[in-house]
């Protein structure tokens, strides 16, 4: 049976109770809570009685069916198609947890000259130094010897290592093939296409990227800067995806963002522990690798 067929048949069995209209609207919501409790009750019996509870499968099927009925009724009362709910849900779950798409990336530089493309691979070095009593960091491109951007401090009352945060942008470059911030710093903006240069490589996109980095950092401070984490909060990944919904990176999955963030933070924490060091940024291999100090 298809979801739409089930939903139409479930709608025919909807009851109206001796209550006001508001109560009739609320009752299915209360019903789904009650049936979810019945599902848990079946689990309790199974845990308590073990293999002697021979009717577990049939009873669980029945309780899950009741949950489905309430879902269909609530959807119908709100003019929502149950088939669409299922389709959108599986797309969301696949976006978040699918393993097979981690290396399926868009080449945002396709059709652009090398001078307007992010490098395939290069080595950088984070060098720490003191100036005016402040801890600073500068980044050197080891291939060209040039300094990338201005020296950074934590811009904070306490030493929290945020001066190394540019590694996040290099992580986006390596793992996702995307970083408006790094494009500007290394002069690789796609100026031959004015719309791309303005909308994808311009100030607004750069601000969004910086906002993502600060947002994740602020959240990660409660989790020891993700030093011992193997996953990122789903709500945070949803927010990141909302922030980039109008940019070329919008099709990147939540899973790809998660892998990128975790990889970047591994290197970030290593940079803090060693107060700097060399990093290989490899877009071609989708990796960000700490190489050690000199």
Secondary structure, DSSP 8 states (H G I E B T S, - for coil): --HHHHHHHHHHT----SS-HHHHHHHHHHHHHHHHHHHHHHHHHHHHHGGG-TTHHHHHHHHHHHHHHHHHHHHHHTT--HHHHHHHHHHHHHHHH-STTTT----TTTTS-GGGS--SEEEEEEEEEEETTEEEEEEEETTT--B-S--B---SSS--SGGGTHHHHHHHHHHHS--HHHHHHTT---TTSHHHHHHTSSHHHHHHHHHHHHHHHHHHGGGGGGTT-S---HHHHHHHHHHTTTSGGGGS-HHHHHHHHHHHHHHHHHHHHHTEEEEEEETTTTEEEEEE--
